[in-house]
Amino acid sequence: QVQLVESGGGLVQSGGSLRLSCAVSGLSFNNYAISWYRQRPGKEREKVGHTVAGTAVYDDPMKGRITISRDDAKNTVYLQINNPQPEDTAKYYCHALGLRPPYQDYYWGQGTQVTVSS
């Protein structure tokens, strides 16, 4: 079965650093684009970036403050949050999208909670 398991969440102090992991199993890792999303309390889930074909693309919500990387040997994608702030408190999810048209083969992880204290 396909599984996406996020880890690395928890309580972090404002101004520190944090790296989340998304471990992927049950699919061909390199045939999927892996994305990170965040969902803040009371807000809609929003995409913060993705990695595909060795690239990383960042979306507006956290652009300039995050780094997305991958370790193909471990089937793991990372989200590094630099200088996290209280407004970054959210549940973070990873998402896998198959690269075959019409690009409707997708999977979600269960998410990991990040809480940033002042």
C-alpha positions in Angstrom: 0.0 0.0 0.0 1.1 3.5 -0.7 2.1 5.4 2.4 3.3 8.9 3.0 4.5 9.4 6.6 5.4 12.9 7.9 7.6 13.3 10.9 9.7 15.9 12.6 6.9 18.1 13.9 6.6 19.4 17.4 7.3 22.5 19.4 10.0 24.9 18.2 11.1 28.2 19.4 10.7 31.3 17.2 13.9 32.0 15.3 15.1 28.4 15.4 15.0 25.9 12.6 13.0 22.9 11.8 13.2 20.1 9.3 10.2 17.9 8.5 10.4 14.6 6.7 8.1 12.8 4.4 8.9 9.1 4.0 7.2 7.6 0.9 6.7 3.9 0.3 4.6 1.7 -2.0 5.2 3.7 -5.2 8.0 4.5 -7.6 9.4 7.6 -5.9 10.9 9.2 -9.0 7.6 9.0 -10.9 5.8 11.3 -8.6 6.0 15.0 -7.7 6.1 15.4 -3.9 4.5 18.5 -2.5 4.3 20.1 1.0 1.2 21.8 2.3 0.3 23.6 5.5 -3.0 24.2 7.2 -3.1 26.8 9.9 -5.9 26.8 12.4 -9.1 28.1 10.9 -7.5 28.4 7.4 -7.6 26.4 4.2 -4.9 24.0 3.3 -2.3 25.7 1.1 0.6 24.4 -1.0 4.0 25.8 0.0 6.2 24.0 -2.5 7.0 20.8 -4.4 9.9 18.8 -5.8 10.0 17.0 -9.1 12.8 15.9 -11.5 15.4 17.2 -9.1 13.9 20.6 -8.9 12.3 22.5 -6.1 9.5 25.1 -6.7 8.2 27.4 -3.9 4.8 28.9 -3.6 3.9 32.3 -2.1 2.9 31.4 1.5 6.4 30.5 2.7 8.6 31.4 -0.3 12.0 32.5 0.7 11.8 30.9 4.2 11.8 27.2 3.3 14.0 24.7 1.5 12.6 21.5 -0.1 15.1 18.7 -0.7 15.0 15.0 -1.4 17.0 11.8 -0.7 16.1 9.4 -3.4 17.9 6.5 -1.8 15.7 6.9 1.3 12.5 7.8 -0.6 12.3 10.8 1.6 11.5 14.5 1.0 12.4 17.2 3.4 10.9 20.5 4.3 13.3 22.8 6.1 11.7 25.9 7.7 14.1 28.6 8.4 13.5 31.1 11.1 10.0 29.8 12.0 7.5 32.3 13.3 4.3 31.8 15.4 2.3 32.3 12.2 3.9 29.1 10.9 2.1 27.1 13.5 0.1 24.6 11.4 -0.3 21.0 10.5 2.0 20.1 7.6 1.2 17.5 5.0 3.0 15.9 2.2 1.4 14.9 -1.1 2.4 12.7 -4.0 1.2 13.3 -7.5 1.8 10.8 -10.3 3.5 12.3 -13.4 1.3 10.5 -15.9 -1.5 12.5 -17.5 -4.1 13.5 -16.6 -2.1 13.8 -13.3 -4.9 12.5 -11.1 -3.0 9.7 -9.3 -2.3 11.2 -5.9 -1.9 10.4 -2.2 -1.9 12.3 1.1 0.0 11.8 4.3 -1.6 12.2 7.7 0.3 15.3 8.6 2.6 16.4 11.4 1.8 19.3 13.8 4.2 22.2 14.1 3.8 24.7 16.9 6.1 27.7 17.0 6.4 29.6 20.3 7.4 33.2 20.7 
